[in-house]
Each structure stands twice: as C-alpha cells, then as structure tokens.
Amino acid sequence: MATGSTPAPLPILQARDIHKSYGRHPVLRGADLTVDPGQLVAVVGENGAGKSTLLKILAGTLPVDRGEVTLSGALGYCPQDPVLNANLTVEQHLRYFAAAHRLPDLDRGHELVRLLGYERYARSAAGDLSGGTRQKLNLTLALLHDPDVLLLDEPYQGFDWETYLRFWDVVDGLRAHGKAVVIITHLVFEQDRFDLLADLADGRITPRTSSREQHDVRA
C-alpha cells in the first residue's frame, strides 16, 4: 500500500498582497495571511499598525486598494466596538439576528449565553449592560449562525478573569469542530494557545514560528 504525507488542508481564508491607504498615508503594504480550518491565529501589532483596517478588509466591510481576499465558508465578525441597539434586550438581539440568518431556533444563542455566563441579563437592554457584557453579546451574535471563520478585534477588552477563561472554552469548542479563529490584538497572552502568531508592522504581516511548529521540531 502506498504511503505518503497527509495533504495540507485548503485555506479557509486567504489574503494576498493587501494594500490600503487613507489619502497619502499607506496602512497596509502587501499584507498576506493564510488561515486553515481549525486554526487559531493571532495577528499582533501596535496601535495604529492597521489591525482593525486589516480585519475590516478580511470581513469584507472595507474595500482594498489592491490585493485579494478569498473565503471558503460562512464568516463571523466581532468588531472591537459592539454594534448593538441600546434599546433592545439581549433576548431581542438573539431573535432579530436569528431571523436575519434564517435560523430555525435560538438554541445556539442560548447555549452561548450560558457558556459565556450572562443568562441573568437576558431581559436587560443592551444600553444597560456593562462593557464586558456587551462584548459577550457581541461575540454571541457573531457566532449565532455557526460560522466557519470567526474574526475578533481585541476580544479581551472588558473581560474579567472568569470571562477570559470562558472565552477560551468557547474558542476551544470552535476549533474542535474545525472552525478557524483569527484574533487581532496589540497584546497576546498565553502564546502557546495559538497555532500561528504573526506580527503586523510597516504594513506587512510576518509570521512567527508557531507553537505547533516548535513542538514538531522538538519531536
């Protein structure tokens, strides 16, 4: 019987030669990023490096000046500033988003609310929630339709330690089901959690050696 290495998975998200300028100020100058199914990726950069610009381009909400983004599957996008209606309750947000995605029920939404630990706020208006709880709702809505790729912009802001741990439980569950997660941040804790760490500087993305690659080398 013939033997050989397992074929590499096809990328679920790929950005090639991304350029973006605001007026005469170039922000991205040929950024490249490849994300595989089930992969957890962090793109790390200082404030003003273009992280949010990159994520908006990956999400399709901002056009590029040059370059190409390809996506295979459904996308979930969680921006840094939650886009919520202050007058709607948590439960109403779930119902409206479920209707928009034509979901048959709210089972996944209620599961995420429970996993992130904010069930007691189900009937609270978004405008009355703390910043951390608003971010939990923001994440829940991004995951409601079970996307294949989740894009997160500075997801830790406003999280206490318990919520931080619950967040990683959710991420681990996504990866176990072959979902990819891309986190844009200025600071990375627990680097060994990630399959790929990459730095965004001078408009380009430079991959570091991933924790998985380090393990393979040691093996």
GROMACS elastic network, one bead per residue, 0.5 to 0.9 nm:
[ bonds ]
;  ai    aj funct       b0    kb
    4     7     6  0.87226   500
    5     8     6  0.87194   500
    6     9     6  0.87799   500
    7    10     6  0.88924   500
    8    11     6  0.88771   500
    9    12     6  0.86246   500
    9    36     6  0.65689   500
    9    37     6  0.73472   500
   10    35     6  0.89422   500
   10    36     6  0.65955   500
   10    37     6  0.78933   500
   11    14     6  0.63875   500
   11    34     6  0.63175   500
   11    35     6  0.54968   500
   11    37     6  0.67526   500
   11    70     6  0.89488   500
   11    71     6  0.82531   500
   11    72     6  0.77727   500
   12    34     6  0.79681   500
   12    35     6  0.59538   500
   12    36     6  0.52669   500
   12    37     6  0.57451   500
   12    70     6  0.79343   500
   12    71     6  0.57433   500
   12    73     6  0.70536   500
   12   148     6  0.79969   500
   12   149     6  0.75405   500
   12   180     6  0.78029   500
   13    33     6  0.79603   500
   13    34     6  0.60287   500
   13    35     6  0.51134   500
   13    36     6  0.68843   500
   13    37     6  0.84930   500
   13    58     6  0.83313   500
   13    69     6  0.73948   500
   13    70     6  0.57911   500
   13    72     6  0.64496   500
   13    73     6  0.87073   500
   13   149     6  0.76904   500
   13   180     6  0.87147   500
   14    32     6  0.75751   500
   14    33     6  0.56536   500
   14    35     6  0.61911   500
   14    36     6  0.86836   500
   14    58     6  0.85798   500
   14    68     6  0.81223   500
   14    69     6  0.56651   500
   14    70     6  0.52832   500
   14    71     6  0.66385   500
   15    18     6  0.66549   500
   15    31     6  0.73319   500
   15    32     6  0.51663   500
   15    33     6  0.50060   500
   15    34     6  0.64186   500
   15    35     6  0.89141   500
   15    58     6  0.74041   500
   15    67     6  0.75318   500
   15    68     6  0.58107   500
   15    70     6  0.65420   500
   15    71     6  0.88936   500
   16    30     6  0.73353   500
   16    31     6  0.66047   500
   16    33     6  0.67776   500
   16    34     6  0.83973   500
   16    67     6  0.56333   500
   16    68     6  0.53196   500
   16    69     6  0.64206   500
   16    70     6  0.86460   500
   17    28     6  0.89460   500
   17    29     6  0.74603   500
   17    31     6  0.51708   500
   17    32     6  0.55365   500
   17    33     6  0.89251   500
   17    66     6  0.71126   500
   17    68     6  0.69102   500
   17   204     6  0.89142   500
   18    28     6  0.63960   500
   18    29     6  0.65014   500
   18    32     6  0.65600   500
   18    54     6  0.84853   500
   18    57     6  0.87302   500
   18    64     6  0.67057   500
   18    65     6  0.76042   500
   18    66     6  0.57879   500
   18    68     6  0.65520   500
   18    69     6  0.80818   500
   18   203     6  0.89334   500
   18   204     6  0.86062   500
   19    26     6  0.77879   500
   19    27     6  0.74813   500
   19    30     6  0.52529   500
   19    31     6  0.68666   500
   19    64     6  0.61920   500
   19    65     6  0.54798   500
   19    66     6  0.50214   500
   19    67     6  0.62416   500
   19   203     6  0.80368   500
   20    25     6  0.87886   500
   20    26     6  0.61176   500
   20    27     6  0.56423   500
   20    29     6  0.68586   500
   20    30     6  0.86223   500
   20    53     6  0.81994   500
   20    54     6  0.87187   500
   20    63     6  0.82994   500
   20    64     6  0.55997   500
   20    65     6  0.51533   500
   20    66     6  0.70843   500
   20   203     6  0.87140   500
   21    24     6  0.65248   500
   21    25     6  0.53681   500
   21    27     6  0.52787   500
   21    28     6  0.68114   500
   21    29     6  0.84615   500
   21    64     6  0.86301   500
   21    65     6  0.72008   500
   22    25     6  0.51880   500
   22    26     6  0.63319   500
   22    27     6  0.72416   500
   23    26     6  0.77767   500
   26    29     6  0.68189   500
   26   203     6  0.75694   500
   27    48     6  0.84850   500
   27    49     6  0.70571   500
   27    50     6  0.57007   500
   27    53     6  0.80143   500
   27   202     6  0.76409   500
   27   203     6  0.54452   500
   28    31     6  0.61392   500
   28    49     6  0.84409   500
   28    50     6  0.67075   500
   28    53     6  0.82738   500
   28    54     6  0.76742   500
   28   201     6  0.88712   500
   28   202     6  0.74393   500
   28   204     6  0.63121   500
   29   202     6  0.73668   500
   29   204     6  0.58311   500
   30    66     6  0.83833   500
   30    67     6  0.76238   500
   30   203     6  0.68252   500
   30   204     6  0.58428   500
   30   205     6  0.83079   500
   31    54     6  0.85485   500
   31    67     6  0.86791   500
   31   200     6  0.82541   500
   31   203     6  0.63755   500
   31   205     6  0.53418   500
   31   206     6  0.86094   500
   32   204     6  0.71640   500
   32   205     6  0.61128   500
   32   206     6  0.84408   500
   33   198     6  0.88493   500
   33   205     6  0.71098   500
   33   206     6  0.89659   500
   33   207     6  0.87321   500
   35    38     6  0.87020   500
   35    39     6  0.65594   500
   35    40     6  0.82679   500
   35    41     6  0.73767   500
   35   180     6  0.72134   500
   35   181     6  0.85711   500
   35   182     6  0.80660   500
   35   196     6  0.89388   500
   36    39     6  0.54971   500
   36    40     6  0.87053   500
   36   179     6  0.88787   500
   36   180     6  0.67477   500
   37    40     6  0.88809   500
   37   148     6  0.77789   500
   37   149     6  0.80159   500
   37   175     6  0.81360   500
   37   178     6  0.54144   500
   37   179     6  0.56753   500
   37   180     6  0.51360   500
   37   181     6  0.87812   500
   38   148     6  0.87634   500
   38   149     6  0.87923   500
   38   174     6  0.75813   500
   38   176     6  0.70062   500
   38   177     6  0.71416   500
   38   181     6  0.74949   500
   39   175     6  0.67638   500
   39   178     6  0.77546   500
   39   179     6  0.71884   500
   39   181     6  0.63706   500
   39   182     6  0.81559   500
   39   194     6  0.79488   500
   39   195     6  0.60762   500
   39   196     6  0.77900   500
   40   171     6  0.84612   500
   40   175     6  0.74650   500
   40   179     6  0.87309   500
   40   180     6  0.59407   500
   40   182     6  0.60538   500
   40   183     6  0.78737   500
   40   193     6  0.78336   500
   40   194     6  0.52807   500
   40   195     6  0.53440   500
   40   196     6  0.66463   500
   40   197     6  0.88191   500
   41   180     6  0.79844   500
   41   181     6  0.62296   500
   41   183     6  0.61386   500
   41   184     6  0.85303   500
   41   194     6  0.59062   500
   41   195     6  0.60348   500
   41   197     6  0.59779   500
   41   198     6  0.77661   500
   42   181     6  0.84762   500
   42   182     6  0.58383   500
   42   184     6  0.58642   500
   42   185     6  0.71446   500
   42   188     6  0.77176   500
   42   191     6  0.89845   500
   42   194     6  0.69248   500
   42   195     6  0.84338   500
   42   196     6  0.64138   500
   42   198     6  0.62362   500
   42   199     6  0.83869   500
   43    51     6  0.76258   500
   43   182     6  0.75091   500
   43   183     6  0.62473   500
   43   185     6  0.63727   500
   43   186     6  0.82393   500
   43   196     6  0.84891   500
   43   197     6  0.61453   500
   43   199     6  0.56607   500
   43   200     6  0.64001   500
   43   205     6  0.77962   500
   43   207     6  0.86174   500
   44    51     6  0.77287   500
   44   183     6  0.83629   500
   44   184     6  0.61357   500
   44   185     6  0.51443   500
   44   186     6  0.52085   500
   44   187     6  0.65813   500
   44   188     6  0.72893   500
   44   197     6  0.73828   500
   44   198     6  0.61083   500
   44   200     6  0.58334   500
   44   201     6  0.86454   500
   44   205     6  0.89878   500
   45    48     6  0.80676   500
   45    49     6  0.57080   500
   45    50     6  0.77850   500
   45    51     6  0.65868   500
   45   184     6  0.79792   500
   45   185     6  0.65426   500
   45   187     6  0.77629   500
   45   198     6  0.87048   500
   45   199     6  0.58444   500
   45   201     6  0.63443   500
   46    49     6  0.54303   500
   46    50     6  0.84639   500
   46    51     6  0.82527   500
   46   185     6  0.82384   500
   46   186     6  0.52840   500
   46   187     6  0.83360   500
   46   200     6  0.79832   500
   46   201     6  0.78195   500
   47    50     6  0.76890   500
   47    51     6  0.79016   500
   47   186     6  0.67268   500
   48    51     6  0.74363   500
   48    52     6  0.87846   500
   49    52     6  0.86011   500
   49    53     6  0.88578   500
   49   200     6  0.65616   500
   49   201     6  0.59893   500
   49   202     6  0.71196   500
   49   203     6  0.70129   500
   50    53     6  0.50893   500
   50    54     6  0.60832   500
   50    55     6  0.86982   500
   50   200     6  0.76289   500
   50   201     6  0.83067   500
   50   202     6  0.89867   500
   50   203     6  0.71137   500
   51    54     6  0.51365   500
   51    55     6  0.63215   500
   51    56     6  0.87381   500
   51   153     6  0.80654   500
   51   184     6  0.61529   500
   51   185     6  0.73502   500
   51   186     6  0.84362   500
   51   200     6  0.72563   500
   52    55     6  0.50241   500
   52    56     6  0.61209   500
   52    57     6  0.85484   500
   52    79     6  0.81882   500
   52    80     6  0.81721   500
   52   153     6  0.67470   500
   52   184     6  0.73997   500
   52   185     6  0.89748   500
   53    56     6  0.52263   500
   53    57     6  0.62773   500
   53    58     6  0.86993   500
   53    62     6  0.76164   500
   54    57     6  0.51501   500
   54    58     6  0.62199   500
   54    59     6  0.86070   500
   54    62     6  0.87535   500
   54   184     6  0.86975   500
   55    59     6  0.60479   500
   55    60     6  0.85413   500
   55    61     6  0.88310   500
   55    62     6  0.88502   500
   55    77     6  0.85945   500
   55    79     6  0.83473   500
   55   151     6  0.70394   500
   55   152     6  0.79544   500
   55   153     6  0.72066   500
   55   182     6  0.89330   500
   55   183     6  0.89399   500
   55   184     6  0.72724   500
   56    60     6  0.61241   500
   56    61     6  0.52745   500
   56    62     6  0.54135   500
   56    63     6  0.85094   500
   56    77     6  0.87076   500
   56    79     6  0.83216   500
   57    60     6  0.50307   500
   57    61     6  0.60009   500
   57    63     6  0.62053   500
   57    64     6  0.66900   500
   57    69     6  0.79127   500
   58    61     6  0.78432   500
   58    62     6  0.82003   500
   58    69     6  0.65678   500
   58    70     6  0.86093   500
   58    71     6  0.87010   500
   58   151     6  0.81366   500
   59    62     6  0.77157   500
   59    75     6  0.74048   500
   59    76     6  0.80444   500
   59    77     6  0.64514   500
   59   151     6  0.74175   500
   60    63     6  0.69340   500
   60    69     6  0.84116   500
   63    66     6  0.87867   500
   64    67     6  0.65700   500
   64    68     6  0.77962   500
   71    74     6  0.80293   500
   71    75     6  0.81414   500
   71   149     6  0.86930   500
   72    75     6  0.87937   500
   72   148     6  0.81204   500
   72   149     6  0.87708   500
   73   147     6  0.73389   500
   73   148     6  0.55656   500
   73   149     6  0.73521   500
   74   145     6  0.83566   500
   74   146     6  0.78523   500
   74   148     6  0.51208   500
   74   149     6  0.65101   500
   74   150     6  0.88534   500
   75   142     6  0.84716   500
   75   143     6  0.89689   500
   75   145     6  0.89239   500
   75   146     6  0.86181   500
   75   147     6  0.50378   500
   75   148     6  0.60022   500
   75   149     6  0.50055   500
   75   150     6  0.60916   500
   75   151     6  0.77287   500
   76   139     6  0.89929   500
   76   141     6  0.85156   500
   76   143     6  0.60924   500
   76   144     6  0.85173   500
   76   145     6  0.79743   500
   76   146     6  0.79624   500
   76   147     6  0.53771   500
   76   148     6  0.76081   500
   76   149     6  0.60416   500
   76   151     6  0.61086   500
   76   152     6  0.85692   500
   77   139     6  0.83587   500
   77   141     6  0.89519   500
   77   142     6  0.55401   500
   77   143     6  0.83306   500
   77   149     6  0.84233   500
   77   150     6  0.58948   500
   77   152     6  0.63520   500
   77   153     6  0.84323   500
   78    81     6  0.83433   500
   78    82     6  0.74792   500
   78    83     6  0.88842   500
   78   135     6  0.87568   500
   78   138     6  0.63375   500
   78   139     6  0.59346   500
   78   141     6  0.82363   500
   78   142     6  0.57193   500
   78   143     6  0.87902   500
   78   150     6  0.75990   500
   78   151     6  0.60018   500
   78   153     6  0.63240   500
   78   155     6  0.79113   500
   79    82     6  0.62514   500
   79    83     6  0.77959   500
   79   138     6  0.80633   500
   79   139     6  0.89271   500
   79   151     6  0.79868   500
   79   152     6  0.63058   500
   79   153     6  0.51743   500
   79   154     6  0.79818   500
   79   155     6  0.83013   500
   80   135     6  0.83251   500
   80   152     6  0.75012   500
   80   154     6  0.57812   500
   80   155     6  0.68402   500
   80   157     6  0.83106   500
   81   135     6  0.80266   500
   81   138     6  0.86369   500
   81   153     6  0.85660   500
   82   131     6  0.89929   500
   82   134     6  0.67190   500
   82   135     6  0.62371   500
   82   137     6  0.82136   500
   82   138     6  0.54900   500
   82   139     6  0.86809   500
   83   138     6  0.72213   500
   84    87     6  0.87508   500
   84    88     6  0.80870   500
   84    93     6  0.79626   500
   84   126     6  0.68317   500
   84   127     6  0.83860   500
   84   134     6  0.81345   500
   84   137     6  0.86285   500
   84   138     6  0.75489   500
   85    88     6  0.55587   500
   85    89     6  0.84131   500
   85    93     6  0.80105   500
   85   125     6  0.84186   500
   85   126     6  0.65335   500
   85   127     6  0.74456   500
   86    89     6  0.79245   500
   86   125     6  0.62030   500
   86   128     6  0.75561   500
   86   129     6  0.89772   500
   87   125     6  0.55426   500
   87   126     6  0.63843   500
   87   127     6  0.63010   500
   87   128     6  0.87818   500
   88    91     6  0.80469   500
   88    92     6  0.58034   500
   88    93     6  0.63774   500
   88   123     6  0.89002   500
   88   124     6  0.80030   500
   88   125     6  0.51372   500
   88   126     6  0.59996   500
   88   127     6  0.79804   500
   89    92     6  0.50754   500
   89    93     6  0.62622   500
   89    94     6  0.87118   500
   89   121     6  0.82282   500
   89   122     6  0.66592   500
   89   123     6  0.53308   500
   89   126     6  0.55995   500
   89   127     6  0.85242   500
   90    93     6  0.51852   500
   90    94     6  0.64281   500
   90    95     6  0.88525   500
   90   121     6  0.68799   500
   90   123     6  0.60778   500
   90   124     6  0.62136   500
   90   125     6  0.64244   500
   90   126     6  0.63532   500
   90   137     6  0.70918   500
   91    94     6  0.50988   500
   91    95     6  0.63238   500
   91    96     6  0.87785   500
   91   109     6  0.89903   500
   91   110     6  0.88215   500
   91   121     6  0.87359   500
   91   122     6  0.53027   500
   91   123     6  0.62037   500
   91   124     6  0.82725   500
   91   125     6  0.89941   500
   92    95     6  0.50327   500
   92    96     6  0.61484   500
   92    97     6  0.85241   500
   92   122     6  0.86162   500
   92   123     6  0.82359   500
   92   125     6  0.88838   500
   93    96     6  0.52629   500
   93    97     6  0.60855   500
   93    98     6  0.83508   500
   93   126     6  0.87040   500
   93   137     6  0.85222   500
   93   141     6  0.78320   500
   94    97     6  0.53421   500
   94    98     6  0.59170   500
   94    99     6  0.85129   500
   94   106     6  0.70477   500
   94   109     6  0.64168   500
   94   110     6  0.84141   500
   94   137     6  0.88535   500
   94   140     6  0.83879   500
   94   141     6  0.68875   500
   94   144     6  0.79630   500
   95    98     6  0.50969   500
   95    99     6  0.61289   500
   95   100     6  0.86216   500
   95   105     6  0.86095   500
   95   106     6  0.71295   500
   95   109     6  0.89586   500
   96    99     6  0.51218   500
   96   100     6  0.62107   500
   96   101     6  0.87546   500
   97   101     6  0.62395   500
   97   102     6  0.83801   500
   97   103     6  0.86020   500
   97   141     6  0.68999   500
   97   144     6  0.76622   500
   97   145     6  0.87253   500
   98   101     6  0.51748   500
   98   102     6  0.58898   500
   98   103     6  0.50890   500
   98   104     6  0.77430   500
   98   105     6  0.72935   500
   98   106     6  0.68143   500
   98   109     6  0.83872   500
   98   141     6  0.86825   500
   98   144     6  0.71014   500
   98   145     6  0.75353   500
   99   103     6  0.61349   500
   99   104     6  0.82495   500
   99   105     6  0.89244   500
  100   103     6  0.78213   500
  101   144     6  0.84409   500
  101   145     6  0.65330   500
  102   105     6  0.88491   500
  102   145     6  0.88488   500
  103   106     6  0.74591   500
  103   144     6  0.87232   500
  103   145     6  0.72783   500
  104   107     6  0.88646   500
  105   108     6  0.78865   500
  105   109     6  0.86558   500
  106   109     6  0.51679   500
  106   110     6  0.61269   500
  106   111     6  0.85146   500
  106   144     6  0.83446   500
  107   110     6  0.52812   500
  107   111     6  0.61150   500
  107   112     6  0.87214   500
  108   112     6  0.62339   500
  108   113     6  0.86567   500
  108   140     6  0.89045   500
  108   143     6  0.83899   500
  108   144     6  0.61762   500
  108   145     6  0.80299   500
  108   146     6  0.81492   500
  109   112     6  0.52127   500
  109   113     6  0.62418   500
  109   114     6  0.86686   500
  109   140     6  0.64956   500
  109   141     6  0.75259   500
  109   143     6  0.80127   500
  109   144     6  0.56049   500
  109   145     6  0.87816   500
  110   113     6  0.50403   500
  110   114     6  0.62075   500
  110   115     6  0.85909   500
  110   119     6  0.81917   500
  110   140     6  0.89769   500
  111   114     6  0.51513   500
  111   115     6  0.61106   500
  111   116     6  0.86246   500
  112   116     6  0.59871   500
  112   117     6  0.82937   500
  112   136     6  0.89624   500
  112   139     6  0.87869   500
  112   140     6  0.59507   500
  112   143     6  0.82164   500
  112   144     6  0.81795   500
  112   170     6  0.80372   500
  113   116     6  0.52861   500
  113   117     6  0.60301   500
  113   118     6  0.57487   500
  113   119     6  0.58192   500
  113   122     6  0.83877   500
  113   136     6  0.78962   500
  113   137     6  0.76697   500
  113   140     6  0.68805   500
  114   118     6  0.64290   500
  114   119     6  0.58163   500
  115   118     6  0.82381   500
  115   166     6  0.66507   500
  115   167     6  0.83331   500
  115   169     6  0.80994   500
  115   170     6  0.72011   500
  116   119     6  0.83986   500
  116   136     6  0.67012   500
  116   137     6  0.89472   500
  116   140     6  0.84936   500
  116   163     6  0.65470   500
  116   166     6  0.57097   500
  116   167     6  0.67620   500
  116   169     6  0.89754   500
  116   170     6  0.79819   500
  117   120     6  0.82914   500
  117   136     6  0.87795   500
  117   163     6  0.75618   500
  117   166     6  0.78824   500
  118   121     6  0.57580   500
  118   122     6  0.73982   500
  118   133     6  0.71468   500
  118   136     6  0.79372   500
  118   137     6  0.87416   500
  119   122     6  0.55435   500
  119   123     6  0.89448   500
  120   123     6  0.76703   500
  120   124     6  0.83103   500
  121   125     6  0.81885   500
  121   129     6  0.79032   500
  121   133     6  0.85862   500
  122   125     6  0.83949   500
  124   127     6  0.83049   500
  124   128     6  0.66730   500
  124   129     6  0.71934   500
  125   128     6  0.54327   500
  125   129     6  0.69058   500
  126   129     6  0.53179   500
  126   130     6  0.85837   500
  126   133     6  0.87143   500
  126   134     6  0.66591   500
  126   137     6  0.85332   500
  127   130     6  0.83152   500
  127   134     6  0.84701   500
  129   132     6  0.79813   500
  129   133     6  0.58805   500
  129   134     6  0.59133   500
  130   133     6  0.52483   500
  130   134     6  0.61387   500
  130   135     6  0.86206   500
  130   158     6  0.83596   500
  131   134     6  0.51082   500
  131   135     6  0.62580   500
  131   136     6  0.87640   500
  131   157     6  0.82829   500
  131   158     6  0.57486   500
  131   159     6  0.84173   500
  132   135     6  0.50683   500
  132   136     6  0.63761   500
  132   137     6  0.88474   500
  132   156     6  0.86954   500
  132   157     6  0.70613   500
  132   159     6  0.52014   500
  132   160     6  0.77501   500
  132   163     6  0.85481   500
  133   137     6  0.63302   500
  133   138     6  0.85114   500
  133   158     6  0.79677   500
  133   159     6  0.81149   500
  134   137     6  0.50926   500
  134   138     6  0.60995   500
  134   139     6  0.86620   500
  134   158     6  0.89305   500
  135   139     6  0.61670   500
  135   140     6  0.85311   500
  135   155     6  0.76121   500
  135   156     6  0.86636   500
  135   157     6  0.79025   500
  135   158     6  0.73937   500
  135   159     6  0.81238   500
  136   139     6  0.51376   500
  136   140     6  0.61557   500
  136   141     6  0.87245   500
  136   159     6  0.85617   500
  136   163     6  0.86075   500
  136   167     6  0.87914   500
  137   141     6  0.61801   500
  137   142     6  0.85986   500
  138   141     6  0.53686   500
  138   142     6  0.63876   500
  138   143     6  0.88855   500
  139   142     6  0.51157   500
  139   143     6  0.63562   500
  139   144     6  0.86250   500
  139   152     6  0.83544   500
  139   155     6  0.83032   500
  140   143     6  0.52167   500
  140   144     6  0.59604   500
  141   144     6  0.50499   500
  141   145     6  0.80411   500
  142   145     6  0.74616   500
  142   146     6  0.84048   500
  142   147     6  0.80077   500
  142   150     6  0.75488   500
  142   151     6  0.87168   500
  143   146     6  0.53408   500
  143   147     6  0.62488   500
  143   150     6  0.75320   500
  144   147     6  0.78544   500
  146   149     6  0.88788   500
  146   174     6  0.89323   500
  146   179     6  0.88432   500
  147   150     6  0.65251   500
  147   179     6  0.74228   500
  147   180     6  0.88743   500
  148   174     6  0.87570   500
  148   178     6  0.76488   500
  148   180     6  0.62664   500
  148   181     6  0.85507   500
  149   179     6  0.58584   500
  149   181     6  0.57781   500
  149   182     6  0.76110   500
  150   179     6  0.76852   500
  150   180     6  0.62789   500
  150   182     6  0.61895   500
  150   183     6  0.83681   500
  151   180     6  0.86709   500
  151   181     6  0.61262   500
  151   183     6  0.61691   500
  151   184     6  0.78566   500
  152   155     6  0.57852   500
  152   181     6  0.76144   500
  152   182     6  0.61314   500
  152   184     6  0.61303   500
  152   185     6  0.85745   500
  153   156     6  0.88174   500
  153   182     6  0.86067   500
  153   183     6  0.60885   500
  153   185     6  0.65182   500
  154   157     6  0.63261   500
  154   183     6  0.69724   500
  154   184     6  0.58120   500
  154   186     6  0.75703   500
  154   187     6  0.86773   500
  155   158     6  0.85418   500
  155   159     6  0.83590   500
  155   167     6  0.89087   500
  155   183     6  0.74425   500
  155   184     6  0.81595   500
  155   185     6  0.78984   500
  156   159     6  0.55443   500
  156   160     6  0.86015   500
  156   163     6  0.88627   500
  156   164     6  0.68299   500
  156   167     6  0.85460   500
  156   185     6  0.88346   500
  157   160     6  0.87861   500
  159   162     6  0.78512   500
  159   163     6  0.55083   500
  159   164     6  0.57836   500
  159   167     6  0.89603   500
  160   163     6  0.53297   500
  160   164     6  0.60816   500
  160   165     6  0.87968   500
  161   165     6  0.63504   500
  161   166     6  0.86746   500
  162   165     6  0.52462   500
  162   166     6  0.62574   500
  162   167     6  0.86111   500
  163   167     6  0.59652   500
  163   168     6  0.86971   500
  164   167     6  0.50804   500
  164   168     6  0.66050   500
  164   169     6  0.88927   500
  165   168     6  0.52678   500
  165   169     6  0.64205   500
  165   170     6  0.88921   500
  166   170     6  0.64120   500
  166   171     6  0.87488   500
  167   170     6  0.52160   500
  167   171     6  0.63433   500
  167   172     6  0.87066   500
  168   172     6  0.59591   500
  168   173     6  0.84366   500
  169   172     6  0.51452   500
  169   173     6  0.62678   500
  169   174     6  0.87718   500
  170   173     6  0.51031   500
  170   174     6  0.63503   500
  170   175     6  0.88452   500
  171   174     6  0.50673   500
  171   175     6  0.63065   500
  171   176     6  0.86173   500
  171   179     6  0.88716   500
  171   181     6  0.74783   500
  172   175     6  0.52107   500
  172   176     6  0.61579   500
  172   177     6  0.88196   500
  173   176     6  0.51196   500
  173   177     6  0.66047   500
  173   179     6  0.86907   500
  174   177     6  0.53117   500
  174   178     6  0.66047   500
  174   179     6  0.51494   500
  174   180     6  0.73891   500
  174   181     6  0.79925   500
  175   180     6  0.63193   500
  175   181     6  0.76682   500
  176   179     6  0.73409   500
  184   187     6  0.89824   500
  185   188     6  0.68794   500
  188   191     6  0.62990   500
  189   192     6  0.87307   500
  189   193     6  0.87189   500
  190   193     6  0.59537   500
  190   194     6  0.81539   500
  191   194     6  0.58549   500
  191   195     6  0.89140   500
  191   197     6  0.78158   500
  191   210     6  0.88445   500
  191   211     6  0.75329   500
  192   195     6  0.77140   500
  192   210     6  0.81301   500
  192   211     6  0.54056   500
  192   212     6  0.81867   500
  193   211     6  0.76377   500
  194   197     6  0.66033   500
  194   210     6  0.70822   500
  194   211     6  0.65737   500
  194   212     6  0.80221   500
  195   210     6  0.54222   500
  195   211     6  0.59039   500
  195   212     6  0.57180   500
  195   213     6  0.81246   500
  196   207     6  0.71511   500
  196   208     6  0.71010   500
  196   209     6  0.71684   500
  196   211     6  0.70890   500
  196   212     6  0.79251   500
  196   213     6  0.88371   500
  197   206     6  0.87063   500
  197   207     6  0.59828   500
  197   208     6  0.54533   500
  197   209     6  0.71685   500
  197   210     6  0.59750   500
  197   211     6  0.83843   500
  198   205     6  0.61980   500
  198   206     6  0.53368   500
  198   208     6  0.53486   500
  198   209     6  0.85116   500
  198   210     6  0.87132   500
  199   204     6  0.80169   500
  199   205     6  0.54648   500
  199   206     6  0.51498   500
  199   207     6  0.62578   500
  199   208     6  0.72858   500
  200   203     6  0.65019   500
  200   204     6  0.55825   500
  200   206     6  0.65224   500
  200   207     6  0.88469   500
  201   204     6  0.56162   500
  201   205     6  0.66183   500
  201   206     6  0.79104   500
  202   205     6  0.84429   500
  207   210     6  0.80217   500
  209   212     6  0.82826   500
  209   213     6  0.63524   500
  209   214     6  0.68134   500
  210   213     6  0.51509   500
  210   214     6  0.63017   500
  210   215     6  0.86986   500
  211   214     6  0.50281   500
  211   215     6  0.62558   500
  211   216     6  0.86992   500
  212   215     6  0.50799   500
  212   216     6  0.62641   500
  212   217     6  0.87128   500
  213   217     6  0.62005   500
  213   218     6  0.86734   500
  214   217     6  0.51368   500
  214   218     6  0.63047   500
  214   219     6  0.86271   500
  215   218     6  0.51589   500
  215   219     6  0.61194   500
  216   219     6  0.50227   500
